[in-house]
Amino acid sequence: MTKSISLSEDVYTLLNSIRGKGESFSEVIRRLTGNKGRLMEIVDLYPELSEVSEYEESVKRLRMQIDEGLKA
């Protein structure tokens, strides 16, 4: 069963830009909403974070700062 939905032009453009080769819009939405919390999903949304190790290091530093702030 399929349903029709309307999207604003900017949302359509965003979904289309992150859609993989041969991936349907339904699959894009399922991927984005069904895999919450996965680092690679975030990286897919933000190509500038393609260097995963740098991103992971930034997250670790931020977590340490937050932990230190909670201890104070």
N, C-alpha and C positions, 0 to 999 in steps of 0.2 A: 504494500500500500504506500502510495506517495502522497505528500502534502505540498501545497504551494505556499511559499512564504515570500515576503518582500524584504529587500535589503536596501539600505541607502547605498548610494554609489560608492562612497568611501569604504564601507564595510565589504561590499562586493570586491572592490579592488584589493583590499587587504587579504581577503580569503583567497582570491585568485593568485595573489603573489606568493602565498605560502603553500599553495596546492602542489603536491608532488606530481610527477609525470604519471598520467593515467589515473590519478586520484579524483574521485567525485567530490563535489562540495559536501555531500553527506559524510563522506569519509574524513574530510578535513575537520568538520565540526565534531565528529565522533572522536577523532584523534585529540583534538584540543580540549574537549570536555571530559573524555573518558580516562585520561592518563594524568590526572592532576598530580603535581608534585615531582614530575620527572624532569631532571635537569635538561635533557636533550630536547624536550618540548619547548622549554624556555629559549634555548639556543636557536631552535628552528624559527621562533617568532622574532628573534633579534639577531640577524646575521652578523652584526658587529661583535657579537659574543662568540664568534666561531672558534676562537682559541679557548677551549673549554678549561684548560688548566689555569689560565689567567683568571677566568671567571670563578672557578672553584676557590682559588687562592683569595680572591676578593671577598667571597662569601665567608670563608674561614676567618679572615681578619675582622670583618664586620661582626661575626658571631662572638669573637673574643672580646671586642669592644663592648658589645651588649652585655656579655657575661660579667665583665669587669664593672660596668656601670651598675649592674644589679647587686654586686657584692658590696658596693660602697654605701 
